[in-house]
Amino acid sequence: MAEITLKGLAHSYLAAPSSPEDYAIREMNHVWHQGGAYALLGPSGCGKSTLLNIISGLLEPSSGDVLFDGERVNALPPEARNIAQVFQFPVVYDTMTVYDNLAFPLRNIGTPADKVRERVLEVADVLELTPQLGRKAKNLTADEKQKVSMGRGLVRDDVSAILFDEPLTVIDPQLKWKLRRKLKEIHQRFNITMVYVTHDQLEASTFADKIAVMYQGQVVQFGTPRELFETPNHTFVGYFIGSPGMNFLEVAARDGRVMAGELPLAVPEAVHAAVAGAGSASVKLGIRPEFVEVHAAPVEDAMEAVVEDVQDLGTYAILSLRLGDTPFKARIEEDETLPRDRAWLRFPLARLGLYVDEFRVEIPHE
Ligand SMILES: Nc1ncnc2c1ncn2[C@@H]1O[C@H](COP(=O)(O)OP(=O)(O)OP(=O)(O)O)[C@@H](O)[C@H]1O
């Protein structure tokens, strides 16, 4: 069991990196607390696997330290780090039985046979592999092999942490859902630090208590699924989390108003003051489609938008709008009046985010 600290960590695959773009991991500090269920979420190529491989010791970072319970482990090879890693594709010994595959990591560290048996049966039970225990791994389906691979990661109870690198990629969608719940159950039962890499927000939020969102080699936000949804710290988190993602309007303060291009926005004075004082050319206002107030007829202090499309999703609808020059989405519930070709929008102040150079800054309230 361990707390994992990443201190001033950076990594480049290039021999002589010269700009931030040359780094797969840009300098970061991060702590994974003992016993947490974490997800590392981000798009392809953002550095997730690189970060996991640095933690497990498969890769040496270009700079910075990896600490387990405060001890620097940079020089330790993977086998000395006491970390289990489950990869995207199954790692099993084809000629061994499922039982022997699961027993392997335990026998490797000299675990007594009765303890081996106890743990193998327990893990096989959780993963519903008991009927397959006597079968040779080569005769299993891809799903079953990956379950064995996961079982090999879970079988040791002395590991510092278990790292999962998109472990459900090869698993059939229905079973995926079930295995995610199993992993959560296993986490609760064994209280081991788990870091789960994925590019799927649903997978991340069903597994993890806290999610680290990675973008361009950096953790841009570390928070609960709710925090990521309600107060994204970075525009990327706004886009990436939620379906559809957050709306962003590029804004500037002009002639005493907040303008999105040529469109004056109906926003409170506090927003105007914050935009005017932002001190950057990159200023955006963000609001989630769920939080936009939509009216089917004109109301005071509202902005008129053109309705371009309505996607009816049963209990709610997603409106595709155009607000000035900006495409914009809004969600309305089935009991609300569906606007026809025009809609009038209001942005509740508590739901608006101000983003300067892509990072969220507070809007001082009056
Ligand atoms: N062995 C390598 N040599 C050179 N560049 C690499 C190597 N492995 C990864 N990279 C580069 O480092 C960056 C981060 O890759 P990484 O695999 O860590 O991302 P990822 O978020 O895990 O993506 P994916 O989900 O596609 O695996 C990418 O630009 C990738 O091309």
The ligand as a Gaussian input file, in Angstrom:
#p B3LYP/6-31G(d) Opt

LIG

0 1
 N        8.134000       4.940000     -27.324000
 C        7.859000       6.171000     -27.781000
 N        8.725000       6.863000     -28.518000
 C        8.463000       8.125000     -28.965000
 N        7.315000       8.777000     -28.705000
 C        6.392000       8.144000     -27.973000
 C        6.602000       6.811000     -27.476000
 N        5.514000       6.445000     -26.779000
 C        4.646000       7.497000     -26.836000
 N        5.184000       8.506000     -27.548000
 C        4.558000       9.828000     -27.796000
 O        4.319000      10.443000     -26.530000
 C        3.040000      11.087000     -26.504000
 C        2.194000      10.503000     -25.386000
 O        1.891000       9.130000     -25.701000
 P        1.125000       8.142000     -24.720000
 O        1.118000       6.795000     -25.354000
 O        1.683000       8.274000     -23.357000
 O       -0.326000       8.760000     -24.758000
 P       -1.712000       8.109000     -24.323000
 O       -2.494000       9.211000     -23.723000
 O       -1.466000       6.907000     -23.497000
 O       -2.329000       7.733000     -25.725000
 P       -3.103000       6.390000     -26.171000
 O       -4.429000       6.433000     -25.455000
 O       -3.219000       6.561000     -27.646000
 O       -2.221000       5.259000     -25.748000
 C        2.456000      10.912000     -27.898000
 O        2.756000      12.055000     -28.646000
 C        3.182000       9.697000     -28.446000
 O        3.280000       9.771000     -29.844000

